[in-house]
Amino acid sequence: MSQSLLRILIIPLLLLGLTPGQIGAQQGDTGLSTDSPIAGISFRFIESNGLRMRIAEAGSGPLVLLAHGWPESWYSWRHQITMLADAGYHVVAPDMRGYGETDKPANVEDYDIDHLAGDLVGIIDALGEETAILIAHDWGSIVAWSTVLLHPTRFTALVAMSVPYGGRVEQSPMDSWRQAYGENFFYILYHNEPGGVAEAEYDADPRGLISRLYLSPDSPREPAKISNPLSSAGGWIGRLGAPKGLPNWLAEGDLDYVVAQFESAGFRGGINYYRNFHRNWEITEQLDGAMIEIPVLFIAGSRDSVIAGADEERLRSTISRASEDLRGVVLIPEIGHWVQQEAPAETNAAIMEFLDAL
């Protein structure tokens, strides 16, 4: 990946301290979606926080919730679900609010952190449990950090991937990004442009976007078609060089499945998460100085653009500002953003070492 692309992709969050027809229908009135594409994993629908949510699940035992990011689905956890189920856990990976087969409220405000945290707690309630272990990646991690603070008695441990957290910042992150990027293109600011321009672009070419994002740091690309950093004209896809091939961790069938999810669901729901950065900051003033008391593990690829080159020491220092029981920071060498898919064996080993020590 080029340095210019890395600069576009970096989220300075250290500052924040089957096809649709195959899986979309229910079988009669059982509440079960059609068969999942992975043996040992089943689908069903539950009611959570006023939503109808599709969950993928496997196993029995203590509850583990897996929260995906953008642009992802439950399928991002395909390497973790059966592993954790085999280890003696009841593993549940929902399509998050606005994704896949889960309901997609129309209003932007319906995607703020209170609603997203409530969804995860609602899953615990719907399954008849008191608590859960929470494992999250990307936007799922952003949701998870706040959720365990807003609902501290409902979670017993947290594994966050890719996106660190060092506590509530003094300035709205949207204000920080606008000051930092000015007129330069930054995809989070693009997602916040009025009129739904971002989802219109992505809905018109889901494969174009996802195939460009689901790559490793060294994946060969075609030259970008848009290089002007001072204008959002033309959108984002043209700024991302098309892949010359898929990385070895992503089969064509994997890409087809994820693309089909967005062809069915569209991108608006996921983009609405980005439209709540400022609102989330406004409505979480009570979290200023709040500390996470449950055990925490952080995992990322060493070349994940989100951590912006931060080493283990820096990440530990950042996360410890908001976590009283940080058990470890695991950086997997030469791995990029999609860590649990790019390096499933190493990710799974880190998860199990953490859970076994609890």
DRENDO-1510 file (C-alpha; in Angstrom, 1 decimal, always signed):
<recs>
REC; n; res; u; v; w
REC; 1; MET; +0.0; +0.0; +0.0 .
REC; 2; SER; +1.3; +3.4; -0.9 .
REC; 3; GLN; +2.2; +6.0; +1.7 .
REC; 4; SER; -0.3; +8.4; +0.3 .
REC; 5; LEU; -3.0; +5.8; +0.6 .
REC; 6; LEU; -2.0; +5.1; +4.2 .
REC; 7; ARG; -2.4; +8.7; +4.9 .
REC; 8; ILE; -5.9; +8.7; +3.6 .
REC; 9; LEU; -6.8; +5.6; +5.5 .
REC; 10; ILE; -5.3; +6.6; +8.9 .
REC; 11; ILE; -8.0; +7.2; +11.6 .
REC; 12; PRO; -6.3; +9.2; +14.3 .
REC; 13; LEU; -8.3; +7.4; +17.0 .
REC; 14; LEU; -5.4; +7.5; +19.4 .
REC; 15; LEU; -6.7; +11.0; +19.9 .
REC; 16; LEU; -10.0; +9.4; +21.1 .
REC; 17; GLY; -7.9; +8.1; +23.9 .
REC; 18; LEU; -24.4; -16.7; -0.2 .
REC; 19; THR; -26.2; -14.2; -2.0 .
REC; 20; PRO; -29.1; -12.3; -0.5 .
REC; 21; GLY; -31.6; -14.8; -1.8 .
REC; 22; GLN; -29.7; -17.6; -0.1 .
REC; 23; ILE; -29.8; -16.2; +3.4 .
REC; 24; GLY; -32.5; -13.6; +3.4 .
REC; 25; ALA; -35.7; -15.6; +3.9 .
REC; 26; GLN; -37.0; -17.1; +7.0 .
REC; 27; GLN; -38.0; -20.8; +7.1 .
REC; 28; GLY; -41.7; -20.6; +7.9 .
REC; 29; ASP; -42.3; -19.2; +11.3 .
REC; 30; THR; -39.3; -20.8; +13.1 .
REC; 31; GLY; -37.4; -17.5; +13.2 .
REC; 32; LEU; -34.5; -19.2; +11.5 .
REC; 33; SER; -32.7; -17.9; +8.5 .
REC; 34; THR; -31.6; -20.3; +5.8 .
REC; 35; ASP; -28.5; -22.4; +6.3 .
REC; 36; SER; -25.2; -20.5; +7.0 .
REC; 37; PRO; -22.4; -21.0; +4.5 .
REC; 38; ILE; -20.2; -22.5; +7.3 .
REC; 39; ALA; -20.8; -25.9; +8.8 .
REC; 40; GLY; -21.4; -25.7; +12.6 .
REC; 41; ILE; -22.7; -22.1; +12.5 .
REC; 42; SER; -26.5; -21.5; +12.4 .
REC; 43; PHE; -28.6; -18.4; +11.9 .
REC; 44; ARG; -31.6; -17.1; +13.8 .
REC; 45; PHE; -33.4; -13.9; +14.4 .
REC; 46; ILE; -33.9; -12.3; +17.9 .
REC; 47; GLU; -35.4; -9.1; +19.2 .
REC; 48; SER; -32.9; -6.7; +20.8 .
REC; 49; ASN; -33.4; -3.1; +21.8 .
REC; 50; GLY; -36.4; -2.8; +19.5 .
REC; 51; LEU; -34.6; -4.3; +16.5 .
REC; 52; ARG; -35.0; -7.6; +14.7 .
REC; 53; MET; -31.4; -8.8; +14.6 .
REC; 54; ARG; -29.9; -11.7; +12.7 .
REC; 55; ILE; -27.3; -13.6; +14.7 .
REC; 56; ALA; -24.8; -16.3; +13.7 .
REC; 57; GLU; -24.1; -18.7; +16.6 .
REC; 58; ALA; -22.4; -21.9; +17.6 .
REC; 59; GLY; -21.5; -23.8; +20.8 .
REC; 60; SER; -22.7; -23.7; +24.4 .
REC; 61; GLY; -21.3; -22.3; +27.6 .
REC; 62; PRO; -20.4; -18.8; +28.7 .
REC; 63; LEU; -21.6; -16.2; +26.2 .
REC; 64; VAL; -19.2; -14.5; +23.8 .
REC; 65; LEU; -20.4; -11.6; +21.6 .
REC; 66; LEU; -18.5; -10.7; +18.5 .
REC; 67; ALA; -19.0; -7.2; +17.2 .
REC; 68; HIS; -17.9; -6.5; +13.6 .
REC; 69; GLY; -16.9; -3.2; +12.0 .
REC; 70; TRP; -17.3; -1.5; +8.6 .
REC; 71; PRO; -17.7; -2.6; +5.9 .
REC; 72; GLU; -18.1; -6.0; +7.4 .
REC; 73; SER; -20.6; -8.6; +8.6 .
REC; 74; TRP; -20.9; -11.5; +11.0 .
REC; 75; TYR; -18.8; -13.3; +8.3 .
REC; 76; SER; -15.7; -11.4; +9.4 .
REC; 77; TRP; -15.6; -13.8; +12.5 .
REC; 78; ARG; -15.8; -17.0; +10.5 .
REC; 79; HIS; -12.4; -18.1; +11.8 .
REC; 80; GLN; -13.2; -17.3; +15.4 .
REC; 81; ILE; -16.8; -18.6; +15.8 .
REC; 82; THR; -16.2; -22.3; +15.6 .
REC; 83; MET; -12.8; -22.0; +17.4 .
REC; 84; LEU; -14.5; -20.4; +20.4 .
REC; 85; ALA; -17.4; -22.8; +20.2 .
REC; 86; ASP; -15.0; -25.8; +20.3 .
REC; 87; ALA; -13.3; -24.2; +23.3 .
REC; 88; GLY; -16.6; -24.3; +25.3 .
REC; 89; TYR; -18.3; -21.0; +24.6 .
REC; 90; HIS; -21.7; -20.0; +23.3 .
REC; 91; VAL; -20.6; -17.7; +20.5 .
REC; 92; VAL; -22.9; -15.1; +18.9 .
REC; 93; ALA; -21.9; -12.8; +16.0 .
REC; 94; PRO; -24.8; -10.4; +15.1 .
REC; 95; ASP; -25.2; -8.5; +11.9 .
REC; 96; MET; -24.8; -5.1; +13.7 .
REC; 97; ARG; -27.6; -2.5; +13.4 .
REC; 98; GLY; -27.9; -1.4; +9.8 .
REC; 99; TYR; -26.0; -4.4; +8.3 .
REC; 100; GLY; -26.9; -7.7; +6.7 .
REC; 101; GLU; -30.3; -9.1; +7.7 .
REC; 102; THR; -30.6; -6.9; +10.8 .
REC; 103; ASP; -33.1; -4.0; +10.8 .
REC; 104; LYS; -31.9; -0.7; +9.4 .
REC; 105; PRO; -33.6; +2.3; +11.0 .
REC; 106; ALA; -33.9; +5.3; +8.8 .
REC; 107; ASN; -32.8; +8.1; +11.2 .
REC; 108; VAL; -29.1; +8.9; +11.6 .
REC; 109; GLU; -29.6; +9.4; +15.3 .
REC; 110; ASP; -30.8; +5.8; +15.6 .
REC; 111; TYR; -27.1; +4.8; +15.2 .
REC; 112; ASP; -25.7; +6.8; +18.1 .
REC; 113; ILE; -23.7; +5.0; +20.8 .
REC; 114; ASP; -26.7; +4.7; +23.2 .
REC; 115; HIS; -28.6; +2.7; +20.6 .
REC; 116; LEU; -25.5; +0.6; +19.6 .
REC; 117; ALA; -24.6; -0.2; +23.2 .
REC; 118; GLY; -28.2; -1.0; +23.9 .
REC; 119; ASP; -28.2; -3.5; +21.0 .
REC; 120; LEU; -25.4; -5.5; +22.5 .
REC; 121; VAL; -27.0; -5.5; +26.0 .
REC; 122; GLY; -30.3; -6.4; +24.3 .
REC; 123; ILE; -28.7; -9.5; +22.8 .
REC; 124; ILE; -27.5; -10.6; +26.2 .
REC; 125; ASP; -31.1; -10.1; +27.5 .
REC; 126; ALA; -32.7; -11.9; +24.6 .
REC; 127; LEU; -30.5; -15.0; +25.2 .
REC; 128; GLY; -31.4; -15.1; +28.8 .
REC; 129; GLU; -27.9; -14.3; +30.1 .
REC; 130; GLU; -26.7; -11.8; +32.7 .
REC; 131; THR; -23.2; -11.1; +31.2 .
REC; 132; ALA; -21.0; -11.7; +28.2 .
REC; 133; ILE; -17.4; -11.5; +27.0 .
REC; 134; LEU; -17.2; -8.9; +24.3 .
REC; 135; ILE; -14.8; -9.3; +21.3 .
REC; 136; ALA; -14.8; -6.5; +18.7 .
REC; 137; HIS; -13.0; -5.2; +15.6 .
REC; 138; ASP; -12.9; -1.8; +13.9 .
REC; 139; TRP; -16.2; +0.1; +14.4 .
REC; 140; GLY; -17.2; -2.8; +16.6 .
REC; 141; SER; -14.3; -1.8; +18.9 .
REC; 142; ILE; -15.4; +1.8; +19.0 .
REC; 143; VAL; -18.8; +0.6; +20.1 .
REC; 144; ALA; -17.4; -1.9; +22.5 .
REC; 145; TRP; -15.1; +0.5; +24.4 .
REC; 146; SER; -18.1; +2.8; +25.2 .
REC; 147; THR; -20.5; -0.1; +25.8 .
REC; 148; VAL; -18.5; -1.7; +28.6 .
REC; 149; LEU; -18.3; +1.8; +30.2 .
REC; 150; LEU; -22.0; +2.5; +29.8 .
REC; 151; HIS; -23.0; -1.0; +31.0 .
REC; 152; PRO; -20.2; -2.1; +33.2 .
REC; 153; THR; -22.1; -4.9; +35.0 .
REC; 154; ARG; -23.0; -6.7; +31.8 .
REC; 155; PHE; -19.6; -7.6; +30.5 .
REC; 156; THR; -16.8; -9.7; +32.1 .
REC; 157; ALA; -14.0; -9.1; +29.7 .
REC; 158; LEU; -13.1; -7.2; +26.5 .
REC; 159; VAL; -11.0; -8.0; +23.5 .
REC; 160; ALA; -10.7; -5.0; +21.2 .
REC; 161; MET; -9.0; -5.2; +17.8 .
REC; 162; SER; -7.6; -2.5; +15.6 .
REC; 163; VAL; -9.0; +0.6; +17.3 .
REC; 164; PRO; -7.5; +1.7; +20.6 .
REC; 165; TYR; -9.1; +3.9; +23.2 .
REC; 166; GLY; -7.5; +6.3; +25.7 .
REC; 167; GLY; -10.5; +7.9; +27.2 .
REC; 168; ARG; -12.9; +10.6; +26.1 .
REC; 169; VAL; -11.1; +13.5; +24.4 .
REC; 170; GLU; -11.6; +17.2; +25.2 .
REC; 171; GLN; -12.6; +18.2; +21.6 .
REC; 172; SER; -15.1; +16.6; +19.3 .
REC; 173; PRO; -13.3; +14.2; +17.0 .
REC; 174; MET; -15.1; +15.7; +14.0 .
REC; 175; ASP; -13.7; +19.2; +14.9 .
REC; 176; SER; -10.3; +17.6; +15.2 .
REC; 177; TRP; -10.4; +16.0; +11.8 .
REC; 178; ARG; -11.8; +19.1; +10.1 .
REC; 179; GLN; -8.9; +21.1; +11.6 .
REC; 180; ALA; -6.4; +18.4; +10.6 .
REC; 181; TYR; -7.5; +17.8; +7.1 .
REC; 182; GLY; -9.0; +21.1; +6.0 .
REC; 183; GLU; -9.9; +20.8; +2.4 .
REC; 184; ASN; -8.0; +17.6; +1.9 .
REC; 185; PHE; -10.0; +14.4; +1.3 .
REC; 186; PHE; -10.5; +12.2; +4.4 .
REC; 187; TYR; -13.1; +9.4; +4.1 .
REC; 188; ILE; -14.7; +10.1; +7.5 .
REC; 189; LEU; -15.4; +13.6; +6.5 .
REC; 190; TYR; -16.6; +12.3; +3.1 .
REC; 191; HIS; -19.0; +10.0; +5.0 .
REC; 192; ASN; -20.4; +13.1; +6.8 .
REC; 193; GLU; -21.1; +15.1; +3.7 .
REC; 194; PRO; -24.8; +15.9; +3.3 .
REC; 195; GLY; -27.1; +14.3; +0.7 .
REC; 196; GLY; -25.9; +10.7; +1.2 .
REC; 197; VAL; -23.2; +11.0; -1.4 .
REC; 198; ALA; -21.0; +8.3; +0.2 .
REC; 199; GLU; -23.6; +5.5; +0.2 .
REC; 200; ALA; -24.8; +6.5; -3.3 .
REC; 201; GLU; -21.2; +5.9; -4.5 .
REC; 202; TYR; -20.7; +2.6; -2.6 .
REC; 203; ASP; -24.2; +1.2; -3.4 .
REC; 204; ALA; -23.4; +1.7; -7.1 .
REC; 205; ASP; -20.3; -0.4; -6.9 .
REC; 206; PRO; -20.1; -2.6; -3.7 .
REC; 207; ARG; -17.5; -4.9; -5.2 .
REC; 208; GLY; -15.3; -2.0; -6.3 .
REC; 209; LEU; -15.2; -0.6; -2.7 .
REC; 210; ILE; -14.8; -3.8; -0.8 .
REC; 211; SER; -12.3; -5.4; -3.1 .
REC; 212; ARG; -10.1; -2.3; -2.7 .
REC; 213; LEU; -10.4; -2.2; +1.1 .
REC; 214; TYR; -10.0; -6.0; +1.8 .
REC; 215; LEU; -6.4; -6.1; +1.0 .
REC; 216; SER; -3.1; -6.5; +2.9 .
REC; 217; PRO; -0.5; -3.7; +3.2 .
REC; 218; ASP; +1.6; -5.1; +0.4 .
REC; 219; SER; -1.2; -6.2; -1.9 .
REC; 220; PRO; -0.4; -5.0; -5.5 .
REC; 221; ARG; -2.7; -2.4; -6.8 .
REC; 222; GLU; -3.4; -0.6; -10.0 .
REC; 223; PRO; -2.7; +3.2; -9.9 .
REC; 224; ALA; -5.4; +5.3; -8.3 .
REC; 225; LYS; -7.7; +7.1; -10.8 .
REC; 226; ILE; -8.1; +10.1; -8.5 .
REC; 227; SER; -5.0; +11.8; -6.9 .
REC; 228; ASN; -6.3; +15.3; -6.1 .
REC; 229; PRO; -6.4; +15.5; -2.3 .
REC; 230; LEU; -8.2; +18.8; -2.2 .
REC; 231; SER; -11.5; +17.7; -3.6 .
REC; 232; SER; -14.0; +15.0; -2.8 .
REC; 233; ALA; -15.3; +15.1; -6.4 .
REC; 234; GLY; -15.3; +11.6; -7.7 .
REC; 235; GLY; -15.7; +10.0; -4.3 .
REC; 236; TRP; -13.4; +7.5; -2.6 .
REC; 237; ILE; -13.3; +4.4; -4.8 .
REC; 238; GLY; -11.3; +6.1; -7.4 .
REC; 239; ARG; -8.7; +7.1; -4.9 .
REC; 240; LEU; -8.1; +3.4; -4.0 .
REC; 241; GLY; -6.1; +1.5; -6.5 .
REC; 242; ALA; -7.9; -1.6; -7.8 .
REC; 243; PRO; -6.4; -4.9; -6.6 .
REC; 244; LYS; -4.3; -6.9; -9.1 .
REC; 245; GLY; -5.4; -10.0; -7.2 .
REC; 246; LEU; -6.9; -11.0; -3.9 .
REC; 247; PRO; -4.6; -11.6; -0.8 .
REC; 248; ASN; -4.1; -15.2; +0.2 .
REC; 249; TRP; -6.4; -14.9; +3.2 .
REC; 250; LEU; -9.4; -13.9; +1.1 .
REC; 251; ALA; -10.9; -16.4; -1.3 .
REC; 252; GLU; -13.1; -15.3; -4.2 .
REC; 253; GLY; -16.0; -16.9; -2.4 .
REC; 254; ASP; -15.4; -14.9; +0.7 .
REC; 255; LEU; -15.4; -11.7; -1.3 .
REC; 256; ASP; -18.5; -12.7; -3.1 .
REC; 257; TYR; -20.3; -13.4; +0.2 .
REC; 258; VAL; -19.5; -10.0; +1.7 .
REC; 259; VAL; -20.3; -8.1; -1.5 .
REC; 260; ALA; -23.7; -9.9; -1.6 .
REC; 261; GLN; -24.4; -8.7; +1.9 .
REC; 262; PHE; -24.0; -5.1; +0.9 .
REC; 263; GLU; -25.8; -5.5; -2.4 .
REC; 264; SER; -28.8; -6.6; -0.3 .
REC; 265; ALA; -28.4; -4.3; +2.7 .
REC; 266; GLY; -26.8; -1.2; +1.2 .
REC; 267; PHE; -24.2; +1.0; +2.9 .
REC; 268; ARG; -26.3; +3.7; +4.5 .
REC; 269; GLY; -26.6; +1.9; +7.9 .
REC; 270; GLY; -22.9; +1.5; +8.4 .
REC; 271; ILE; -22.1; +5.0; +7.2 .
REC; 272; ASN; -24.6; +6.4; +9.7 .
REC; 273; TYR; -22.2; +5.2; +12.5 .
REC; 274; TYR; -19.7; +7.7; +11.1 .
REC; 275; ARG; -22.4; +10.4; +11.1 .
REC; 276; ASN; -22.6; +10.1; +14.9 .
REC; 277; PHE; -19.0; +10.8; +15.9 .
REC; 278; HIS; -19.9; +14.3; +17.1 .
REC; 279; ARG; -23.2; +13.2; +18.7 .
REC; 280; ASN; -21.5; +10.4; +20.5 .
REC; 281; TRP; -19.0; +12.8; +21.9 .
REC; 282; GLU; -21.8; +15.2; +23.1 .
REC; 283; ILE; -23.9; +12.5; +24.8 .
REC; 284; THR; -21.0; +10.8; +26.6 .
REC; 285; GLU; -19.8; +13.6; +28.8 .
REC; 286; GLN; -20.4; +11.4; +31.8 .
REC; 287; LEU; -17.6; +9.1; +30.6 .
REC; 288; ASP; -15.0; +11.8; +31.0 .
REC; 289; GLY; -12.4; +10.1; +33.2 .
REC; 290; ALA; -14.3; +6.9; +33.5 .
REC; 291; MET; -12.2; +3.7; +33.7 .
REC; 292; ILE; -12.8; +0.2; +32.4 .
REC; 293; GLU; -12.5; -2.2; +35.3 .
REC; 294; ILE; -12.9; -5.5; +33.5 .
REC; 295; PRO; -9.9; -7.3; +31.9 .
REC; 296; VAL; -8.9; -6.0; +28.5 .
REC; 297; LEU; -6.8; -7.3; +25.6 .
REC; 298; PHE; -5.9; -5.3; +22.6 .
REC; 299; ILE; -4.9; -6.9; +19.3 .
REC; 300; ALA; -3.9; -5.3; +16.0 .
REC; 301; GLY; -1.7; -5.9; +13.0 .
REC; 302; SER; +1.5; -4.1; +13.3 .
REC; 303; ARG; +0.8; -2.5; +9.9 .
REC; 304; ASP; -2.8; -1.6; +10.5 .
REC; 305; SER; -3.1; +2.0; +9.4 .
REC; 306; VAL; -5.5; +2.8; +12.2 .
REC; 307; ILE; -2.7; +2.5; +14.8 .
REC; 308; ALA; -0.6; +4.8; +12.7 .
REC; 309; GLY; +2.7; +3.0; +13.4 .
REC; 310; ALA; +2.3; +3.0; +17.2 .
REC; 311; ASP; +4.3; +0.4; +19.0 .
REC; 312; GLU; +3.3; -1.8; +21.9 .
REC; 313; GLU; +4.6; +0.6; +24.5 .
REC; 314; ARG; +2.7; +3.6; +23.1 .
REC; 315; LEU; -0.5; +1.6; +22.7 .
REC; 316; ARG; -0.2; +0.2; +26.2 .
REC; 317; SER; +0.3; +3.8; +27.5 .
REC; 318; THR; -2.8; +5.0; +25.6 .
REC; 319; ILE; -5.1; +2.3; +26.6 .
REC; 320; SER; -4.0; +2.3; +30.2 .
REC; 321; ARG; -5.4; +5.8; +30.5 .
REC; 322; ALA; -8.9; +4.3; +30.3 .
REC; 323; SER; -8.3; +0.7; +31.4 .
REC; 324; GLU; -7.4; -0.4; +34.9 .
REC; 325; ASP; -6.8; -4.1; +33.9 .
REC; 326; LEU; -5.1; -4.1; +30.6 .
REC; 327; ARG; -3.8; -7.7; +30.3 .
REC; 328; GLY; -1.9; -7.3; +27.1 .
REC; 329; VAL; -1.2; -5.6; +23.7 .
REC; 330; VAL; -0.6; -8.0; +20.9 .
REC; 331; LEU; +0.8; -6.7; +17.6 .
REC; 332; ILE; +0.9; -9.3; +14.9 .
REC; 333; PRO; +3.9; -8.6; +12.6 .
REC; 334; GLU; +3.4; -7.5; +9.0 .
REC; 335; ILE; -0.4; -7.8; +9.3 .
REC; 336; GLY; -2.8; -5.1; +8.3 .
REC; 337; HIS; -6.2; -3.9; +9.3 .
REC; 338; TRP; -8.3; -7.1; +8.9 .
REC; 339; VAL; -6.4; -8.8; +11.6 .
REC; 340; GLN; -8.8; -11.7; +12.6 .
REC; 341; GLN; -9.1; -12.6; +8.9 .
REC; 342; GLU; -5.5; -11.9; +7.8 .
REC; 343; ALA; -3.9; -13.8; +10.7 .
REC; 344; PRO; -6.6; -16.1; +12.2 .
REC; 345; ALA; -4.3; -18.5; +13.9 .
REC; 346; GLU; -2.3; -15.8; +15.7 .
REC; 347; THR; -5.5; -13.9; +16.6 .
REC; 348; ASN; -7.2; -17.0; +17.9 .
REC; 349; ALA; -4.1; -18.0; +19.9 .
REC; 350; ALA; -4.0; -14.5; +21.5 .
REC; 351; ILE; -7.8; -14.6; +22.3 .
REC; 352; MET; -7.5; -18.1; +23.9 .
REC; 353; GLU; -4.5; -17.2; +26.0 .
REC; 354; PHE; -6.4; -14.2; +27.3 .
REC; 355; LEU; -9.6; -16.2; +28.0 .
REC; 356; ASP; -7.8; -19.1; +29.6 .
REC; 357; ALA; -6.2; -16.7; +32.1 .
REC; 358; LEU; -9.4; -15.2; +33.2 .
</recs>
